[in-house]
Amino acid sequence: MKTYHIDPDIRKAETLPGSFYHDADVFELMKDRIFASSWQWIGDKNCIALSNSAYPFNLLDGYMNEPMVLVRSGDDTLRCLSNVCTHRGNIVVLHPGSCKFLTCMYHGRRFNQDGIFASMPEFALTENFPRPCDDLHVFDLVEWDPFLFTGIAPTFDLRKILSIMNERIDFLPLDQFVHKPELGKEYLVNAHWALYCDNYLEGFHIPFVHQDLNAVLDYGQYATEIYDHFNLQIGYAKDGEECFDLPEGHPDHGKSIAAYYYWLFPNMMFNFYPWGLSINIVKPISIEKTKVSFITYVYDESKLHSGAGAMLDKVEREDEFVVENVFKGLKSQVYSTGRFSPTREQGTHHFHRLLAEFLRQDQ
């Protein structure tokens, strides 16, 4: 397997080669090296609000397809468990609903709400049974106000990331944000998932691709901050445009901030606007197709159609057009690698470094 190296000095670095985005072996390797080693947003607590209930789902359905189940026990403890029976691998919970036990319909193996093995018919003569491996696997579950995250075997600390994010957005009452399914959308992009992230992670293209967005943002002040496994792009509002009312003591108090664009490795975007939050989840489908889910949470509906958070669908369509054309161009026999703008492409450089680092694991 080819390894990749991105120079940590952006002034010297070259991008990942065009062949990276068309390598089927690398695309498959990403399942274990990148997505199994990181975190995923899995929804909010409203999907499992009642005690003694279960909510089954597949992590990154269509790509990872890892069966999981959220369980809220009688004492209101929330857990994320494997939804695969430890007997013969059957899916245990098929539909959301109430449950005091998790019982496999195939042969009757039963688990407690914490995933611990409870009972199994016809196993009285089985030696050395039950063992710890007969319990359902418990996945780490992180709660961020109403939002839930999990992962198969994450290798970095999401709680630390959220703590740093809170330094800027904890003035927003996330528990009062209202999910608006009618405002959400899903887009199919005919390109590699990482190219979509490449594009998101730099504001360099805004004046060239997004005329309406450029009209409300002060491109000269647009800034990127880099952290270990996430980064932040800050969009500053032009005079008279919608911006946050930041409290005293806030790191950006006195500044006209139109948007905070947070990206969490590898595929999550949390875009905060004065009206609320647009969560974008980038889901690989195939090497040539990506699903991007826009999930909308509204806090101040009166600001929905103004500022940087307006016309998100138009901005998305413009991004798709560019990303799909880049994907076609990267098939060229004469294109190798590009260079990074040290002042405008810090986020994309950061992403490429993380991709190269995670793909080198265990080699």
C-alpha positions as CSV (number, residue, x, y, z in Angstrom):
1,M,0.0,0.0,0.0
2,K,1.3,3.4,-1.0
3,T,2.1,5.8,1.9
4,Y,1.7,9.5,1.8
5,H,3.6,12.3,3.3
6,I,2.5,15.9,3.6
7,D,5.2,18.4,4.7
8,P,4.1,20.0,8.0
9,D,5.4,23.3,6.6
10,I,2.6,24.6,4.4
11,R,5.0,26.8,2.5
12,K,6.8,23.7,1.2
13,A,4.0,21.1,1.2
14,E,2.4,19.5,-1.8
15,T,-1.2,18.2,-1.8
16,L,-2.2,14.6,-1.9
17,P,-1.8,13.4,-5.5
18,G,-4.7,13.1,-7.9
19,S,-4.3,9.3,-7.9
20,F,-5.2,9.3,-4.2
21,Y,-8.9,10.1,-5.0
22,H,-9.2,7.3,-7.5
23,D,-7.4,4.5,-5.6
24,A,-10.0,1.8,-4.7
25,D,-7.6,0.1,-2.3
26,V,-7.1,3.3,-0.3
27,F,-10.8,4.0,-0.3
28,E,-11.4,0.6,1.3
29,L,-8.5,1.1,3.7
30,M,-10.1,4.3,5.0
31,K,-12.9,2.2,6.6
32,D,-10.4,0.8,9.2
33,R,-7.7,3.4,9.3
34,I,-9.9,6.6,9.3
35,F,-13.6,6.0,10.0
36,A,-13.2,3.1,12.5
37,S,-10.6,5.3,14.3
38,S,-12.7,8.4,14.6
39,W,-16.0,9.7,15.8
40,Q,-19.4,10.1,14.2
41,W,-22.4,12.3,15.0
42,I,-25.4,10.0,15.4
43,G,-28.3,12.4,16.2
44,D,-29.8,14.0,19.2
45,K,-31.4,12.7,22.4
46,N,-34.9,13.1,21.0
47,C,-34.5,9.9,19.1
48,I,-34.5,8.0,22.4
49,A,-36.2,10.3,24.9
50,L,-38.0,7.6,26.9
51,S,-36.6,5.4,29.6
52,N,-36.6,1.6,28.9
53,S,-36.3,2.2,25.2
54,A,-34.0,1.2,22.3
55,Y,-33.1,2.9,19.0
56,P,-31.2,0.7,16.4
57,F,-29.1,2.3,13.6
58,N,-26.2,1.6,11.3
59,L,-23.1,3.7,11.7
60,L,-22.4,5.3,8.4
61,D,-25.0,3.3,6.6
62,G,-23.9,2.4,3.1
63,Y,-20.2,2.5,3.9
64,M,-19.3,1.2,7.4
65,N,-22.7,-0.4,8.1
66,E,-21.8,-1.1,11.7
67,P,-25.0,-2.2,13.5
68,M,-25.5,-0.3,16.8
69,V,-28.3,0.4,19.2
70,L,-28.9,3.2,21.6
71,V,-30.4,2.1,24.9
72,R,-31.9,4.3,27.6
73,S,-32.2,2.2,30.7
74,G,-34.8,2.5,33.5
75,D,-32.5,4.8,35.5
76,D,-32.2,7.0,32.4
77,T,-28.6,6.0,31.6
78,L,-27.9,6.2,27.9
79,R,-25.6,3.6,26.3
80,C,-24.5,2.7,22.8
81,L,-24.2,-1.1,22.3
82,S,-23.4,-3.5,19.5
83,N,-26.7,-4.6,17.9
84,V,-25.2,-8.0,16.9
85,C,-26.0,-11.1,18.9
86,T,-23.0,-12.8,20.4
87,H,-24.4,-16.2,19.6
88,R,-24.7,-16.3,15.8
89,G,-24.5,-12.7,14.7
90,N,-28.2,-11.9,14.2
91,I,-29.4,-8.3,14.5
92,V,-30.9,-8.1,18.0
93,V,-33.1,-4.9,17.9
94,L,-35.0,-4.5,14.7
95,H,-37.2,-1.5,15.4
96,P,-37.2,1.5,17.8
97,G,-39.4,1.0,20.9
98,S,-39.6,0.0,24.5
99,C,-37.4,-2.7,25.9
100,K,-36.5,-3.9,29.4
101,F,-34.3,-6.6,27.9
102,L,-32.7,-6.9,24.5
103,T,-33.8,-10.3,23.2
104,C,-32.6,-11.9,20.0
105,M,-35.5,-13.4,18.1
106,Y,-33.3,-16.1,16.4
107,H,-32.5,-18.3,19.4
108,G,-33.7,-16.3,22.4
109,R,-30.4,-15.0,23.8
110,R,-31.2,-12.2,26.2
111,F,-29.1,-9.2,27.3
112,N,-29.7,-6.6,30.0
113,Q,-30.0,-2.9,29.2
114,D,-26.3,-2.5,29.8
115,G,-25.4,-5.2,27.3
116,I,-24.5,-7.8,29.9
117,F,-25.5,-11.4,29.0
118,A,-28.7,-12.4,30.9
119,S,-29.9,-15.8,29.7
120,M,-29.8,-18.3,26.8
121,P,-32.0,-21.4,26.4
122,E,-30.4,-24.8,25.8
123,F,-26.9,-23.8,27.0
124,A,-26.9,-25.5,30.4
125,L,-24.3,-28.0,29.3
126,T,-22.0,-25.5,27.6
127,E,-18.7,-25.2,29.4
128,N,-17.0,-22.0,30.4
129,F,-20.2,-20.0,29.7
130,P,-21.0,-17.2,29.7
131,R,-17.8,-15.4,29.2
132,P,-17.2,-11.6,28.8
133,C,-17.3,-12.0,25.0
134,D,-20.9,-13.1,25.4
135,D,-21.9,-9.6,26.4
136,L,-22.8,-7.0,23.8
137,H,-19.9,-4.7,23.0
138,V,-20.2,-1.3,24.5
139,F,-19.2,1.7,22.4
140,D,-18.0,4.9,23.9
141,L,-20.8,7.5,23.8
142,V,-20.2,11.2,24.1
143,E,-23.1,13.6,24.9
144,W,-22.8,17.3,23.9
145,D,-25.9,18.9,25.2
146,P,-28.6,17.3,23.0
147,F,-26.1,15.8,20.5
148,L,-24.7,12.3,20.5
149,F,-21.5,10.9,19.1
150,T,-20.0,7.4,19.0
151,G,-17.3,5.5,17.1
152,I,-16.0,2.0,16.6
153,A,-12.6,2.5,18.2
154,P,-11.7,6.2,18.2
155,T,-8.1,7.1,18.7
156,F,-8.5,10.7,19.9
157,D,-10.4,12.6,22.6
158,L,-13.7,14.1,21.4
159,R,-14.4,15.5,24.8
160,K,-11.3,17.7,24.6
161,I,-12.4,18.9,21.1
162,L,-15.9,19.8,22.4
163,S,-14.4,21.6,25.4
164,I,-12.4,23.8,23.1
165,M,-15.4,24.5,20.9
166,N,-17.4,25.5,23.9
167,E,-15.0,28.3,24.6
168,R,-16.6,30.1,21.6
169,I,-20.1,28.8,21.4
170,D,-21.2,28.1,25.0
171,F,-23.1,31.3,25.0
172,L,-25.6,29.5,22.6
173,P,-28.2,27.4,24.4
174,L,-27.8,24.2,22.3
175,D,-30.5,22.4,24.4
176,Q,-33.0,25.0,23.1
177,F,-32.1,24.5,19.4
178,V,-35.1,23.0,17.6
179,H,-34.5,20.3,14.9
180,K,-36.4,21.3,11.7
181,P,-36.5,18.2,9.5
182,E,-38.3,20.2,6.8
183,L,-35.3,22.4,6.4
184,G,-32.8,19.6,6.1
185,K,-31.6,18.1,2.8
186,E,-29.5,15.3,1.4
187,Y,-27.3,15.8,-1.6
188,L,-25.6,13.2,-3.8
189,V,-22.2,14.5,-5.0
190,N,-20.5,12.7,-7.9
191,A,-17.0,12.8,-6.3
192,H,-14.8,11.3,-3.6
193,W,-15.9,12.3,-0.1
194,A,-12.4,13.8,0.8
195,L,-12.7,16.2,-2.1
196,Y,-15.9,17.6,-0.6
197,C,-14.0,18.2,2.7
198,D,-11.0,19.7,0.8
199,N,-13.4,22.3,-0.6
200,Y,-15.2,23.0,2.7
201,L,-11.9,23.6,4.5
202,E,-10.8,26.7,2.7
203,G,-12.5,30.0,2.1
204,F,-10.1,30.7,-0.8
205,H,-12.8,29.9,-3.4
206,I,-15.5,32.1,-1.9
207,P,-15.0,35.2,-4.1
208,F,-14.8,33.0,-7.2
209,V,-17.6,30.5,-6.6
210,H,-20.0,32.1,-4.1
211,Q,-21.0,35.6,-5.1
212,D,-23.9,35.9,-2.7
213,L,-21.9,34.6,0.2
214,N,-19.0,36.9,-0.7
215,A,-21.4,39.8,-0.6
216,V,-22.1,39.4,3.1
217,L,-18.6,38.1,4.3
218,D,-15.5,40.2,4.8
219,Y,-13.1,38.1,2.8
220,G,-10.1,40.1,4.0
221,Q,-10.7,39.1,7.6
222,Y,-11.7,35.4,6.9
223,A,-9.6,33.3,9.3
224,T,-8.7,29.7,10.0
225,E,-7.6,28.2,13.3
226,I,-6.0,24.8,13.4
227,Y,-6.3,22.3,16.3
228,D,-5.2,18.7,16.7
229,H,-8.2,16.9,15.1
230,F,-10.4,19.7,14.1
231,N,-10.3,23.3,12.8
232,L,-12.3,26.4,12.8
233,Q,-13.0,28.9,10.0
234,I,-14.4,32.3,11.1
235,G,-16.5,34.3,8.8
236,Y,-16.6,38.0,9.5
237,A,-19.7,40.0,8.5
238,K,-19.5,43.1,6.3
239,D,-21.0,46.2,7.8
240,G,-24.7,46.0,8.3
241,E,-24.9,42.2,7.8
242,E,-26.2,39.8,10.3
243,C,-23.8,38.7,13.1
244,F,-23.7,37.2,16.5
245,D,-24.5,39.3,19.6
246,L,-21.4,38.1,21.5
247,P,-21.4,38.6,25.3
248,E,-18.7,40.3,27.3
249,G,-15.8,38.0,28.1
250,H,-16.3,36.1,24.8
251,P,-13.0,35.6,22.9
252,D,-14.5,37.5,19.9
253,H,-16.5,40.1,21.8
254,G,-16.7,43.3,19.8
255,K,-16.1,41.6,16.5
256,S,-18.7,41.2,13.8
257,I,-18.8,37.4,13.4
258,A,-21.2,36.0,10.8
259,A,-20.4,32.3,11.2
260,Y,-18.3,29.8,13.0
261,Y,-17.5,26.9,10.7
262,Y,-16.2,23.9,12.7
263,W,-14.8,20.8,11.0
264,L,-14.2,17.6,13.0
265,F,-12.0,14.9,11.5
266,P,-12.8,13.3,9.2
267,N,-16.3,14.2,7.9
268,M,-18.4,16.4,10.3
269,M,-19.1,20.1,10.0
270,F,-20.9,22.2,12.6
271,N,-21.8,25.6,11.1
272,F,-23.1,28.1,13.7
273,Y,-25.0,31.1,12.4
274,P,-27.0,33.7,14.4
275,W,-30.2,31.7,13.5
276,G,-28.9,28.4,14.7
277,L,-26.9,25.4,13.5
278,S,-26.4,23.5,10.2
279,I,-24.8,20.2,10.7
280,N,-23.2,18.7,7.6
281,I,-22.2,15.0,7.6
282,V,-20.2,13.8,4.6
283,K,-20.9,10.1,4.0
284,P,-18.9,8.0,1.5
285,I,-21.0,5.8,-0.7
286,S,-18.4,4.7,-3.3
287,I,-15.2,6.1,-4.6
288,E,-17.2,8.2,-7.0
289,K,-20.3,9.1,-5.0
290,T,-20.8,10.9,-1.7
291,K,-24.0,11.7,0.3
292,V,-23.9,15.0,2.2
293,S,-26.6,15.4,4.9
294,F,-27.6,18.8,6.0
295,I,-29.4,18.7,9.4
296,T,-30.9,22.0,10.6
297,Y,-31.4,23.2,14.1
298,V,-33.0,26.6,14.6
299,Y,-32.7,29.0,17.5
300,D,-33.8,32.4,16.2
301,E,-36.1,31.8,13.2
302,S,-36.3,35.6,12.5
303,K,-32.7,35.5,11.2
304,L,-33.0,32.4,9.0
305,H,-33.0,34.2,5.7
306,S,-30.2,36.7,6.3
307,G,-26.4,36.8,6.5
308,A,-24.0,34.0,5.8
309,G,-26.5,31.4,6.9
310,A,-29.0,32.3,4.1
311,M,-29.2,30.5,0.7
312,L,-27.4,27.4,2.0
313,D,-28.9,25.3,-0.8
314,K,-27.5,27.6,-3.5
315,V,-24.1,27.6,-1.9
316,E,-24.2,23.8,-1.7
317,R,-25.0,23.5,-5.4
318,E,-22.2,25.8,-6.3
319,D,-19.8,23.7,-4.2
320,E,-21.0,20.5,-5.8
321,F,-20.4,21.9,-9.3
322,V,-16.8,22.7,-8.4
323,V,-16.0,19.5,-6.5
324,E,-17.4,17.3,-9.3
325,N,-15.3,19.1,-11.9
326,V,-12.2,18.8,-9.7
327,F,-12.8,15.0,-9.4
328,K,-12.9,14.7,-13.2
329,G,-9.8,16.8,-13.5
330,L,-7.9,14.6,-11.0
331,K,-8.1,11.7,-13.5
332,S,-5.8,13.6,-15.8
333,Q,-2.6,11.7,-16.8
334,V,-0.6,14.9,-16.6
335,Y,-1.8,16.2,-13.2
336,S,0.3,15.1,-10.2
337,T,0.0,17.3,-7.1
338,G,-0.7,20.9,-6.3
339,R,0.6,23.4,-3.7
340,F,-1.2,25.1,-0.8
341,S,-1.8,28.8,-0.3
342,P,-0.1,29.5,3.1
343,T,-2.6,32.2,3.8
344,R,-5.8,30.6,2.6
345,E,-5.6,26.8,2.6
346,Q,-4.4,26.0,6.1
347,G,-7.5,23.9,6.7
348,T,-7.1,21.7,3.6
349,H,-3.4,21.3,4.4
350,H,-4.4,20.2,7.9
351,F,-6.8,17.7,6.5
352,H,-4.3,16.2,4.1
353,R,-1.8,15.8,6.9
354,L,-4.4,13.9,9.0
355,L,-5.3,11.7,6.1
356,A,-1.7,10.8,5.5
357,E,-1.1,10.2,9.2
358,F,-4.1,7.9,9.8
359,L,-3.4,5.9,6.7
360,R,0.1,5.2,7.9
361,Q,-1.1,3.6,11.1
362,D,0.2,0.1,11.9
363,Q,2.5,0.1,8.9
